[in-house]
Amino acid sequence: MSDYDNRDTEVLDEGEEKKESGADGTSEDRNEKEYEDVCFICRRPESKTGKMFRLPNNISVCNDCMHKTMDTVSQFDYQGMLDSPAFQQDLEDLSKKGMPHIRFVNISDLQGEGGIPNKQKLKKKKSGEKAKPVLNIRDIPAPHKIKASLDEYVVGQEHAKKVISVAVYNHYKRVATDTMDEIEIEKSNMLMIGPTGCGKTYLVKTLARLLDVPLAIADATSLTEAGYIGDDIESVVSKLLAAADNDVERAERGIIFIDEIDKIAKKKNTTSRDVSGESVQQGMLKLLEGAEVEVPVGANSKNAMVPLATINTRNILFICGGAFPDLEEIIKERLSKQSSIGFNAQLKDYFDKDKNLLSKVTVEDIRKFGMIPEFIGRLPILYTLEGLSREMMVKILKEPKNAILKQYQKLLELDEVKLEFTDGALEAIAEKAMKRETGARALRSIIEEFMLDIMYEIPKDDNIGRVTITKEYIEGTGGPIIDIRNSMAVSPDRLPVLAENA
């Protein structure tokens, strides 16, 4: 048995040397070097099991599992079949005629053609190199630079952008230094509150793109307590690991945004077990504060036959966001009680006119909404986003780098057509969006509705040089202004001039 193992090990070493040499230099070989092999049976990575046996179809089996399998096979004797005269006679006949190529189990049917895919393999840790700091403190942009970058994409929300810029800067300073004169800096997890469509998710997406860190966006509505149908709480960390290409070190300094956090509020007047409310809050406590958790690689459930990776959430920045409906009523009730007695008392409907009532929220209001105190305490930074006004809607349409109007202008530019919107048209679109009460999401749907006929008709006629969307067209009392250009071939940069002369 030992000679057999040694011979296989030598063959494996030669195969590894050939593979690592990269004779053909293909990207497939380079890609294989970056990931660890995972045992097909016990699902442990190579860094824990040591050298593995390589079987056909890219299947790897660790030394322990191979020995257990061979021991089990050698001890198997069904009803004394191995000692029977008939079996011995069959073996003699086979040795004379030659052993046929028989495969009792097709391993490729079990695993598939490509073996274990890369999305279920962990990236190898580079050995032999000195540990480098994950971040250099000089490379972290200052808060005013982070806010300036956010200003290019996000309209308004000045207070929220300032808070998130400072919090992120302090967090990554903490990650870069790890400790400062033996004073441990606590995490700066955030809780953002704002009405639907005000830009909570977009703000975090833009922030992660600017900082070039992995980002995982999870929905709290699908999370349940362990053992119940739904995603486990650790699945949010598993999504971050996937976003970091299964690189544990990179994932441990990423950002996790948990949306719809208000949906896991404690249920009131219920007699059943609250598996998707208070139980989820309690299960998230260790993640928010920092703990080592085992998460499945390439899956959302630990029950799947996939390897597990250990991730420390100590340096992961958690941002929770939610609309918190009916929170304004709780704030009104608190403010009315404070000013309902005496000469300076105010009427009950006084706060109904306050558009920025959410900005007066306190931790006590969040607790009364249904969030447990332990959960709120692990989100020390609390701030709100403003509801979008008509003026902000108009700015969102045209000012950001990837504004909706710029996207449509780019689309028509490919057809050598110039698209313009009058100021009256933009105000009419913003007015319609305000009535829908779904925030900035309404802008896209409204423009899609009015641009449908234009996008359909323009490719028919090559003579169209410019299209101007008017207020009358948005309100349904008129149509767009279409300018015809000369029939001769012209370059796109001359189209506006020709359209004005038409």
C-alpha positions in Angstrom: 0.0 0.0 0.0 2.8 2.4 0.9 4.7 1.7 -2.4 1.5 2.4 -4.3 1.0 5.7 -2.5 4.7 6.7 -3.1 4.4 5.9 -6.8 1.2 8.0 -7.1 2.7 10.8 -5.2 5.8 10.9 -7.5 3.5 10.9 -10.6 1.4 13.7 -9.1 4.5 15.8 -8.4 5.7 15.5 -12.0 2.2 16.5 -13.2 2.2 19.5 -10.9 5.6 20.6 -12.1 4.4 20.4 -15.7 1.3 22.3 -14.9 3.1 25.0 -12.9 5.7 25.4 -15.6 3.0 26.6 -18.0 4.6 25.3 -21.1 1.9 26.6 -23.4 1.3 29.7 -21.2 -2.5 29.5 -21.5 -4.7 31.7 -19.3 -6.4 28.5 -18.1 -3.1 27.3 -16.5 -2.6 30.7 -14.9 -6.1 30.7 -13.6 -5.7 27.2 -12.0 -2.6 28.5 -10.1 -4.7 31.1 -8.3 -7.2 28.7 -6.8 -6.8 25.8 -4.3 -8.0 22.3 -5.1 -10.8 21.0 -2.9 -11.3 17.4 -1.9 -14.2 15.9 -3.8 -15.3 13.9 -0.7 -14.7 15.9 2.5 -14.7 19.4 0.7 -11.6 20.7 2.5 -9.1 22.9 0.6 -5.6 21.8 -0.2 -4.1 24.2 2.4 -5.7 22.1 5.2 -5.3 18.6 3.7 -1.9 18.8 2.1 -1.0 17.1 -1.2 -4.0 15.6 -3.0 -4.5 12.7 -5.4 -5.6 13.9 -8.9 -8.2 11.7 -10.6 -9.6 12.1 -14.1 -12.1 14.8 -14.8 -10.2 17.3 -12.6 -11.3 15.6 -9.4 -9.0 15.8 -6.4 -9.1 13.5 -3.3 -7.2 14.2 -0.1 -4.9 11.6 1.4 -7.2 10.8 4.4 -10.2 10.2 2.2 -8.2 8.1 -0.3 -6.9 5.9 2.5 -10.3 5.5 4.0 -11.7 4.5 0.6 -9.0 2.0 -0.1 -9.4 0.5 3.4 -13.1 0.2 3.0 -12.8 -1.5 -0.4 -10.1 -3.9 0.8 -12.3 -5.0 3.7 -15.4 -5.5 1.6 -16.3 -9.1 1.0 -19.9 -9.7 0.1 -21.0 -13.1 1.6 -17.5 -14.6 1.2 -17.5 -13.9 -2.6 -13.7 -13.3 -2.7 -13.0 -16.8 -1.3 -15.4 -18.7 -3.5 -13.9 -21.1 -6.1 -15.9 -19.6 -8.9 -14.5 -16.1 -8.3 -10.9 -17.5 -8.1 -11.4 -19.3 -11.4 -12.7 -16.1 -13.0 -9.6 -14.2 -11.8 -7.3 -16.9 -13.3 -9.2 -16.7 -16.6 -9.0 -12.9 -16.7 -5.2 -13.0 -16.0 -4.7 -15.3 -19.0 -6.9 -13.3 -21.4 -6.0 -9.8 -20.1 -8.0 -7.5 -17.8 -10.7 -5.7 -19.8 -11.1 -1.9 -19.3 -14.2 -1.8 -17.1 -15.4 1.3 -15.2 -18.0 0.5 -12.6 -18.7 4.2 -11.8 -18.4 7.1 -14.2 -16.9 9.8 -11.9 -17.7 12.5 -14.5 -21.4 11.8 -14.0 -21.0 12.6 -10.3 -19.2 15.9 -10.7 -19.5 17.1 -14.3 -17.0 17.6 -17.0 -15.0 20.4 -15.4 -14.6 19.1 -11.9 -15.1 21.6 -9.1 -15.7 25.1 -10.6 -13.5 28.0 -9.6 -16.4 29.7 -7.9 -16.2 27.0 -5.2 -12.4 27.1 -4.8 -10.5 29.4 -2.5 -7.7 31.6 -3.8 -4.3 30.3 -2.7 -2.4 32.4 -0.2 1.1 33.4 -1.4 3.7 31.6 0.7 7.3 32.7 1.3 6.4 36.4 1.2 6.4 38.7 4.1 3.0 39.9 5.3 2.2 43.3 3.9 -0.3 45.7 5.3 -3.7 45.3 3.6 -4.0 49.1 3.2 -1.6 52.0 3.2 -2.9 54.9 5.2 -1.5 57.3 2.6 -3.6 55.7 -0.1 -6.9 56.3 1.6 -8.6 59.4 0.2 -9.4 62.2 2.6 -13.1 62.8 3.5 -13.4 65.9 1.3 -12.1 63.9 -1.7 -14.5 61.1 -1.1 -17.4 63.6 -0.9 -16.2 65.4 -4.0 -16.3 62.1 -5.9 -19.7 61.3 -4.6 -20.9 64.8 -5.7 -20.2 63.8 -9.3 -22.8 61.0 -9.2 -25.2 61.8 -6.3 -27.4 64.9 -6.3 -28.2 66.6 -3.0 -28.0 64.6 0.3 -25.1 66.8 1.5 -25.3 65.7 5.2 -25.5 62.0 4.3 -22.5 62.3 1.9 -20.5 64.1 4.6 -21.3 61.5 7.3 -20.5 58.5 5.1 -17.3 60.1 3.9 -16.0 60.6 7.4 -17.1 57.2 8.6 -15.5 55.3 5.7 -12.3 57.3 6.1 -12.1 56.5 9.8 -12.9 52.8 9.2 -10.2 52.3 6.6 -7.7 54.2 8.8 -8.6 51.6 11.5 -8.0 48.8 9.0 -4.7 50.2 7.8 -3.2 50.8 11.3 -4.9 47.9 13.1 -4.1 49.5 16.4 -2.9 52.9 17.6 -0.8 53.0 20.8 -2.6 50.0 22.1 -5.9 51.8 21.8 -8.3 49.7 19.8 -10.6 51.7 17.5 -14.2 50.5 17.3 -16.0 49.8 14.1 -18.0 52.6 12.5 -21.0 50.6 11.2 -23.8 52.8 9.8 -27.6 52.9 9.7 -29.1 55.1 7.0 -32.8 56.0 7.0 -34.6 57.5 4.0 -37.7 57.2 1.9 -37.8 54.9 -1.0 -36.0 56.1 -4.1 -33.8 58.7 -2.3 -30.5 57.0 -3.3 -29.5 54.8 -0.4 -28.3 51.8 -2.5 -26.9 54.0 -5.2 -24.8 55.9 -2.6 -23.2 52.8 -1.3 -22.6 51.3 -4.8 -20.9 54.5 -5.9 -18.8 54.6 -2.7 -17.6 51.0 -3.2 -16.7 51.7 -6.8 -14.7 54.8 -5.9 -12.8 53.0 -3.2 -12.3 49.8 -5.3 -13.3 47.5 -2.5 -15.6 44.4 -2.8 -19.2 45.1 -2.1 -22.1 42.7 -1.3 -25.7 43.9 -1.3 -28.0 41.7 0.7 -31.8 41.9 1.3 -32.8 41.5 4.9 -36.3 40.2 3.9 -34.8 36.9 2.8 -32.8 36.2 6.0 -34.1 33.8 8.6 -32.9 32.1 11.7 -30.6 29.1 11.2 -32.6 25.9 10.5 -35.6 27.6 8.7 -36.4 28.0 5.0 -34.5 31.1 3.6 -31.0 32.4 3.6 -28.9 31.9 6.7 -27.5 35.1 8.3 -23.9 34.2 7.3 -25.0 34.2 3.6 -24.4 38.0 3.5 -20.7 37.2 4.2 -20.7 34.5 1.6 -21.9 37.0 -1.0 -19.0 39.3 -0.1 -16.5 36.4 -0.5 -18.0 35.8 -4.0 -17.6 39.5 -4.9 -14.0 39.3 -3.9 -13.3 36.3 -6.2 -13.0 34.0 -3.2 -10.0 35.9 -1.9 -10.5 35.8 1.9 -8.0 38.6 2.6 -9.7 41.0 0.2 -13.2 40.1 1.4 -12.2 40.9 5.0 -11.8 44.6 4.2 -14.9 44.9 2.0 -18.4 46.5 2.5 -21.7 44.8 3.2 -24.8 46.7 2.5 -28.0 45.2 4.1 -31.0 46.8 2.5 -34.6 46.7 3.8 -33.3 46.4 7.4 -36.6 47.7 8.7 -38.3 44.5 7.6 -36.5 42.5 10.4 -38.1 44.7 13.1 -39.6 42.9 16.1 -43.1 41.8 15.3 -45.7 43.1 17.7 -48.5 41.1 19.3 -47.4 37.7 17.9 -47.5 34.4 19.6 -45.4 32.4 17.1 -41.6 32.3 16.9 -40.3 35.4 15.2 -37.8 33.6 12.9 -37.4 36.5 10.3 -37.5 39.4 12.8 -36.0 39.6 16.2 -34.2 36.3 15.7 -32.3 37.7 12.7 -31.3 40.8 14.6 -29.9 38.6 17.4 -28.0 36.4 14.9 -26.4 39.5 13.2 -24.9 40.8 16.5 -21.7 38.7 16.2 -21.3 39.7 12.5 -21.6 43.4 13.2 -19.2 43.5 16.1 -16.6 41.2 14.6 -16.3 37.4 14.7 -14.8 34.5 12.8 -17.6 32.8 10.9 -17.6 29.8 8.6 -19.3 30.5 5.3 -20.0 28.3 2.3 -18.0 29.0 -0.8 -20.2 29.4 -3.9 -23.5 28.7 -2.2 -25.9 30.3 0.3 -26.4 27.3 2.5 -24.0 25.3 4.7 -25.9 22.1 3.8 -24.7 22.2 0.2 -21.7 20.0 -0.6 -19.3 22.9 -0.9 -16.2 23.9 1.0 -16.3 26.2 4.0 -14.1 29.3 4.4 -13.4 31.0 7.7 -13.8 34.8 7.5 -13.1 37.4 10.3 -15.7 40.2 10.1 -13.7 42.5 12.3 -12.6 44.7 9.5 -15.8 44.5 7.3 -17.8 47.7 7.2 -21.6 47.1 7.6 -24.0 49.6 6.3 -27.7 49.0 6.9 -30.4 50.9 5.2 -34.2 51.1 5.2 -37.2 53.2 4.5 -38.7 52.6 8.0 -42.4 53.4 7.1 -44.5 54.8 9.9 -41.4 56.0 11.7 -42.6 59.5 11.2 -45.6 58.8 13.3 -43.4 57.7 16.1 -41.3 60.9 15.8 -44.5 63.0 15.8 -45.8 61.3 18.9 -42.6 61.9 20.7 -42.4 65.6 19.7 -46.0 66.2 20.4 -45.6 64.9 24.0 -42.7 67.3 24.6 -44.7 70.4 23.5 -48.3 69.6 24.4 -48.6 71.3 27.8 -48.3 74.9 28.8 -48.4 78.3 27.0 -45.9 77.2 24.4 -47.9 74.1 23.4 -48.2 73.3 19.7 -51.1 71.8 17.8 -51.0 68.1 17.0 -50.9 68.7 13.2 -48.0 71.2 13.5 -45.4 68.5 12.6 -47.4 67.3 9.6 -46.0 70.2 7.5 -42.4 69.3 8.3 -40.9 67.7 5.2 -37.7 66.7 6.9 -39.2 65.1 10.0 -37.0 62.0 9.6 -34.0 64.1 10.4 -35.2 64.5 14.0 -35.0 60.7 14.5 -33.3 59.4 17.7 -32.2 55.9 18.9 -35.3 55.8 21.1 -37.5 56.1 18.0 -35.7 53.2 16.3 -36.1 51.1 19.3 -39.8 51.8 19.5 -40.1 50.9 15.8 -39.0 47.3 16.7 -35.1 47.2 16.6 -33.6 45.6 19.7 -31.1 47.8 21.7 -28.2 45.4 21.2 -28.6 45.7 17.4 -28.9 49.5 17.4 -25.8 49.7 19.7 -23.7 48.0 17.0 -24.7 50.7 14.5 -23.3 53.8 16.2 -23.6 56.1 13.2 -27.2 57.0 12.5 -28.2 59.5 9.7 -31.1 60.2 7.4 -31.5 61.0 3.7 -33.9 63.7 2.5 -36.9 63.0 0.4 -36.4 64.3 -3.2 -37.9 67.6 -4.1 -38.9 68.8 -7.6 -35.7 70.8 -8.0 -33.6 67.7 -7.0 -35.5 65.6 -9.6 -34.6 68.0 -12.4 -30.9 68.0 -11.3 -30.9 64.2 -11.2 -32.1 64.1 -14.8 -29.2 66.1 -16.2 -26.3 66.8 -13.7 -24.7 63.4 -12.6 -22.0 61.8 -14.7 -24.3 59.0 -15.8 -27.5 61.0 -15.8 -30.6 59.5 -17.4 -30.7 62.1 -20.1 -27.0 61.6 -21.0 -27.7 57.9 -21.4 -30.4 58.5 -24.0 -28.4 61.2 -25.7 -25.6 58.7 -26.1 -27.9 56.1 -27.5 -29.2 58.5 -30.2 -25.7 59.7 -30.8 -24.9 56.3 -32.1 -27.6 56.9 -34.7 -26.1 60.3 -35.5 -29.1 62.1 -34.0 -28.9 64.9 -31.3 -31.4 64.7 -28.5 -32.4 67.8 -26.5 -34.8 68.5 -23.6 -36.4 71.9 -22.9 -36.4 73.2 -19.4 -40.2 72.9 -19.4 -40.0 69.2 -20.3 -37.7 68.5 -17.5 -40.0 70.2 -15.0 -43.0 68.3 -16.4 -41.1 65.0 -16.0 -40.2 65.9 -12.4 -43.8 66.8 -11.6 -45.1 63.5 -12.9 -42.4 61.7 -10.8 -43.4 63.5 -7.7 -47.0 62.2 -8.0 -45.8 58.6 -8.3 -44.1 58.9 -4.9 -41.4 56.3 -5.7 -38.4 58.6 -5.7 -35.8 58.8 -8.5 -36.9 55.4 -9.8 -40.0 57.1 -11.3 -37.8 59.2 -13.6 -36.6 56.3 -15.6 -40.0 54.8 -16.1 -41.5 58.1 -17.2 -38.7 58.8 -19.8 -39.0 55.2 -21.1 -42.6 55.7 -21.7 -42.2 58.9 -23.7 -39.1 57.8 -25.5 -40.6 54.6 -26.8 -42.1 56.0 -30.0 -39.0 58.2 -30.7 -36.6 55.3 -30.3 -38.7 53.2 -32.6 -39.2 55.7 -35.4 -35.8 57.4 -35.6 -33.9 54.4 -37.1 -36.5 54.4 -40.0 -35.5 57.8 -41.3 -31.8 58.7 -41.9 -32.8 62.4 -42.5 -33.6 63.1 -38.9 -30.8 65.2 -37.4 -32.2 66.5 -34.1 -35.1 65.7 -31.7 -36.3 68.2 -29.1 -38.6 66.9 -26.3 -41.0 69.7 -25.3 -43.3 70.2 -22.3 -46.3 69.8 -24.5 -45.1 66.3 -25.6 -44.7 65.3 -21.9 -48.2 66.6 -21.0 -49.8 65.0 -24.0 -50.9 68.2 -25.7 -48.3 68.2 -28.5 -45.4 66.4 -30.1 -41.6 66.6 -30.2 -39.8 69.0 -32.5 -37.9 67.0 -35.2 -35.3 68.8 -37.3 -34.3 67.3 -40.7 -30.7 67.5 -41.9 -29.4 67.5 -45.5 -29.5 64.1 -47.2 -25.7 64.1 -47.9 -23.4 62.2 -45.6 -22.0 64.3 -42.7 -19.9 63.8 -39.7 -21.7 63.6 -36.3 -20.0 66.8 -35.0 -21.6 68.8 -37.8 -25.2 67.6 -37.1 -26.2 70.4 -34.7 -25.1 73.1 -37.1 -27.0 71.5 -40.0 -30.1 71.0 -37.9 -30.1 74.7 -36.9 -29.8 75.7 -40.6 -32.6 73.3 -41.7 
